[in-house]
Amino acid sequence: MSKETSSSRALVIVLHEIYGVNDHINFFSEILINGGFDVHIPNLIHRDSFSYDHEDIAYQYFMNEIGFEKSLREVEEIIKTNKAEYDQIFIIGFSIGATIAWMCSEYDINGVIGYYGSRIRNRKEIEPRCPTLLFFANRERSFNVMDLEMDLKKKKNTLIKIIEAEHGFMNPFYRTYDSKEFKNCVEISIEFLKQMQIDKGNPVKKVSLVREYI
C-alpha cells in the first residue's frame, strides 16, 4: 500500500480495479494530491498489477482469491486507523473498487465517489449514510444502467450521473478512455470533495450543493 501526505486534513482512499495498483491509479491519485488531498492507495490484491491483456485472469483472481468482503474489511481497517489523524475521510473507487466504496458508504466517513461500479447492482440494499456520487457508463454490456439508476436515485445522499461512454472511460491507459468525459468527471469529483469540506456537519446541504453543480 502507499500513502502520500501533505498538510491536508482530508484523506482520500483510492480503490483500484481488478488489475490492482497500476499506472491509472497512480495517475488519478496525483490529480488528487495536486488538489490538496492526502491519498492512501491500498493494494487489495496483494500482488503486482495485472496487465490489461489479462482481464479475464485478473477478474478470476479477484473473485476467487480476494472477493468483496475481504476487501471491505481491509478498507474498514484503513478507515479506523486514520480516523484520529484526519478531519475527513473520502473513498473513491473504480469498477470493483467503486462497488467496495459503495459498500463503505454505510460507514462513518464523509463521502464516496464511484466510477462504473457494475457490481453495485448486486448490493442495492445499501443505504448510504454519507454523500455518495456514482458515475456509470451508459454502454455497459452486463446490465441495464437505466434500471439501476432508477433504483439508486431513490436513495438518500445519493447522486447518479450517467456518462455517454463505455466502462473504463476514466482510464487514460485503457482502450475505452474518453478524454472529454474524464476531464468533466474529474472536475465534478473535485468539486464534490471540496463541497464536502465547506460544511462537513450537514450532509443534506452538501448533497444539495453538489446536485446544483451537476
Salt bridges, closest charged atoms under 4 A:
GLU17 OE1 - HIS24 ND1 3.41
GLU74 OE1 - HIS46 NE2 2.88
GLU76 OE2 - LYS80 NZ 3.89
GLU77 OE2 - LYS80 NZ 3.88
GLU85 OE1 - LYS3 NZ 3.44
ASP87 OD2 - ARG9 NE 3.51
ASP108 OD2 - LYS83 NZ 3.68
GLU127 OE2 - LYS155 NZ 2.99
GLU140 OE2 - HIS167 ND1 2.67
ASP151 OD2 - LYS124 NZ 3.01
GLU164 OE1 - ARG139 NH1 3.91
